Amino acid sequence: MNKTLKNKLLEVMKKFSDAKILVVGDVILDEYLWGMANRLSPEAPVPILEVKRKTYLLGGAANVANNIAAMGAKAILAGVIGDDLYSGVTLDLLKKNRIDTEFIIKDKTRPTTVKTRLIAQNNKHLARVDNESLDLINDDITKQIYENIEKIIKDIDLIILSDYNISVLSAKLIKDIVKLANCNDKTVIIDPKGSDFAKYTGGDVIVPNMDEALIATKSQRTKPVQKIAEALRKYADKVIITRSSNGVYYYDGADEIYLPSASTEVIDETGAGGSFVAFLGLGLVGSQGNYNEAIALANYAAAAAVRKVGTFAIKPIQLKEIIDIAYNNANQAGTK
């Protein structure tokens, strides 16, 4: 990274507070049970976790919104939770982190999606328990979500569809949101899941990780990344593939961008994809559509996200720290 790019990225960050971004998708509550596992159960050959503390983090689409709000931008979250104890925990966390919850809908027929992780000493994951309904939300709630988006479409800068293949983003709802966004000249970024990307057709930007891209295109890992991205362009005009330690690849049919991984320390990759799309959206708004700058910021944000256990809302000082590290490393390499 040269000094010019560093200064541009810092300038873009100053404009984050003016951004107004809508996140639509699966709201997840991440529950962590922390403890010690020093003995096996007499009932089965499994470890016993002696729980010492319990923490909650925002996951899924809520993690995306949390990263946006943590940078001082306006984050509006549209999704569905249950009407249970965990829904109260989720709403409290959202409000505490200054996320607009006006379009969070309670559905008494389904549980709040909770992913419980059992963590032993040295951050060792013992197990994960998912409490969720994989049935799509009913037509009345789908209609309500769409009508809520109609109310604010002219006031927002950008839409992020955060799909965890749980219940909210049906093919019809995605199609209707994309059509509405196109009519109002709003960019739609899609964070996809599953093997069939056809339901995302018409979005502006699709951001799978490498494994998701391989599954969706039925490709082998040896296939050139450009060919994989080209196959994905039937769903969205611009394709960004996050490739973990291999960095990020962008392709729009003409231009390519390769960025190496900015990670200097990887502790837990949970939520890094959500951080990436959040900062891609922030970067596009702040840079007025400059993909070089937006992808660079998203890449550095993902590097910050993997330095913590669990989902992680990156603060400006942490993003600046990662940018400084990248700048200093580039300078040191240049002097050798």
N, C-alpha and C positions, 0 to 999 in steps of 0.2 A: 504494500500500500504506500503510495506517495503522499506527500503533504497536501497536495491539491485535493485528492479524494477524501483524505481525513477531514479537511476543513468543510468540504461539501456535505459529508455525512453529519457533522456536528451542526451545520446550518439547517439541514433537513430536520434534525431532532428538535430544534427550537420551534418548529412549526407543528409538532405533534399535538400541542394543546388546542389547536384550532380544528382538529379533525373530529368528525362525527361519523362513527362507523357502526353499522348494524350487523350483529352476529346472529345467525339463525341455525339451530341444530340441536343436538342431543346434549342436554344438561346432565352432568355427572358429578356426584359427590364422591371424592376419594377419602376413604376412612383408613387411618393407619393405626394399628395396634402394635406398640413398641414394647419389647420385653426381653426376657432371658430364656433361652432354650438349652437346659443343661441335662435333661433326662427324657427318656422315652415313656410313652403311655403304656400302662399295663394292658390296655384294651386292644391296642393295635400298634404295629411297629412305626409309629409316627412321633415326632417330637412334641413335647408339651411346652407351650409358650406361656410363661408367667408374665402377664401384662403389667407393665409399670406406668404406661401413659397412653393416651389416645389423642390423636390429632385429626383435623379435617382440612382438606384442601379442595379447591374448585377444579374439576376436571372436564374433559370434553369441550363443548362449546363455551362453557363457563370459564375454562382456563384461557381460551382465546380472548374473551371479553375482559378477563382480569388483567391480561398483559397489556391490552389497549388502555384500560383505565389507569393502570399503574404509571403510564407515561404521560398522564395528564389529559388524555383525549376523552371525548364523550363516547362511552361504550353502551350500546343498547342491545339487550339480549332478548331474543324471542325463542321460547322453548316450552317444554312441558315438564312438570314435576308431579308427584303424587300429593295426597292430602294426608300426610303422616308425620311422624316425629322428625324424620330426615328432611322433609320439605322445609320445616322451620329452621333447621340447621343451615340448609342451603340458602334460603332467603336471607338469613342473618349474615352469612358470609358475603353474599352478593352486595348487600346494602353497606356492609362494613367497608367493602372495597370500592365503593362509589360506582357501582354498575347499575344502570337503569333497569329496573325489574318490572316496569309497567306491562310489558308483553310476556311475562312469565305466567303460564296458565296452569292452574291446579286441576288435575284429573283424578277424581276419586276412584276410578276403576283400575288404576295402575299404581305401582309403587314408585317412589322416587328412585332413580337409578343410583345405586351405591356400589362401589367397588372397594371391598375391604381387603387390605393387605396386612399380613402378619410378618412383622420384621423383628428378627432376633439381633443379638449383639453383632457388631461389625457390619451393620446394615444388610444382613443376610435375609433374603426373602424366603420365608417358609411356605407360604401359600397365598392365594388370592381367592376371595369369595365374591361372586357377582350376584347382586339382588336387583333384578330388572325384568321388564316385560319387553319381549321382542316383537310384540304385535304392533302394527302401525296404529298411530292415533286415529280416532274416528273422524268421519267427514266433517262433523260440526266444529271440532277443534282445528282441523286443517283449514276450514273456511275462516275461522276466527283469526288464525295466524296470518293468513293472506290479507284479510281486511285491515289488520293492524299495520302490516307493512305498507299497504296502500295509503294509510293516513300520514306516514312520515317519509315516503319515498322521495319527495322533493326536497326534504330538509337534510338528508344524509349525504355523505360523500361517496360511500362505497358499501358493498355488501359482502360478507364472508359467510359461505355455507359450510358449516362444520359438521360433517356427517360421520357418525360413529356406527352407522348401520344398526341402530337400535330401534327407533320408532318414529322420528319426526319428519325426516326429509324423504317423503314418498316421491316417486317419479312425477306425479301430477303436480305436487307442490313445487318441486324444483322447476319444472317447466313453466309454471305460472309466475314464479318469482323472476326467472330469467327474462321472460317476456315483458314483465312489468319494468324491470331494470333497463332493458334495452329501449323501451319506449320513453324512459326518463333519462337516458344517457348516463346510467350508473354502472360502474364496473362491478362484475361479480367474480369473486375468487372462490374456488371450490377446493376444499380439503376432502378428498374422496375416500371411500372404503368399499370393500367387497370386490367381486370379480367382474361385475357387469357395470361398466362406466356409461352405458348408453343413456341412463337417466340424467346424466350431467350435460348432455348435448346442448350447446348454445352458450355455455358459460364463457367468460373472457379468459380466465386463467385457471388451469387445473394443476394441483400441486400434490402428486402422489410421492410416496417414498419409493425406493428402488424395488422393493419386494412387491408393493402394490402395482407398480408399473409393469413388472414382469407378469404378474398374474392376469392383469387386465388385457394385456396384449398377447398372452400365451407365448411368451418369449423365453429363451434360454439366457442365462446370465452372460454367456459369451457374445450375445448379440450386441452390436455397437449401440451406444446410448442414443445417438442421433436417430437411428432407425426406430428405436423404441418410442422416442419422443414424436417422431413423424407419425407413427401409428396412432398415437394419442391425440393428434391434432384434429381428428374427426369429431372429437368431443368438445374441444375448446381451441381457440385461436392460438393461445400461448400455453406452453407446457414447461413446468419447472419440476425437475425430479431431484429430490433430496437423496443423497447417497451416503449418508453417515460419514465415515472416515474418508470417503472419496470426494466429499464436497457436494457442490450443487451444479446442476446443468440446466440451462435455459435454451429453448428453441421456439421460434415463431414462424418457421418456414423459410426464413431468410437469414436472420441473425442468430448467432449462438453465443452463449456466455458460459464459460467454465470458471468456477471458483473453487479453490481448495478448501478443505475443512478448516475452520478457524478454532476448533476445539483444542485447548491445551491440557484439559483435564476432564475426563468423563467418569462421572460417578453414577448417574442414572439418566437414561434417555427418555423416561416417562414425561410426556407433555412437550417435548422439544418440537414436534411437528406443529403443535398448536401455537407455540411461541413464534415459529417461523412464519406461519400465515398471518398472525397478528401483526408482526412487524413488516411483512410484505405490504399489507394493507396500509399501515401507518406510513411506510416509506413512499408508497405510490401517491398518497394524499399530500404528504409533505414536500415531495419532489415534483409534484404536478405531472406524474406519469413517467418518470425516468426509471426504467427497469434496472439499469446498471446500479444506480444508487439504492433503490428499494431492495433488490436481491442481496446486495452487500450488507445492508443493515439487518435483513432477516437472517443472513448467514451468521453474523456476529451475535445476534440475539439467541439463536439456537445453541451457539457455543457457550453462552452464559447459562442457558437453561440446564444443560447437562452437568453442570458443576454442583447441583443440589439433588437431594433425594426427593422424588415426587414432582408434581407440577409446581411451577415456580413463576411468579409474576416479577418480571425483570424491571428494576428501577433504572432511571437515567444514569445514575452514577456507576451502576454495574455494566451497562452497555458501553459507556465511555471507557471504562477500565479495559474491556475486551478490545475496543478499537485502539486504545493506546498500546496494548500488548502487541497487536498485529502490526501497528506502525513501527514500533521499536524493533520487533523481530525482523521486519523487512529492511530496516536501515542497517541493522547489524549484519544481515546476510549480504547486503550490498557493499559493505566495507571489507569483506573478507577477500 
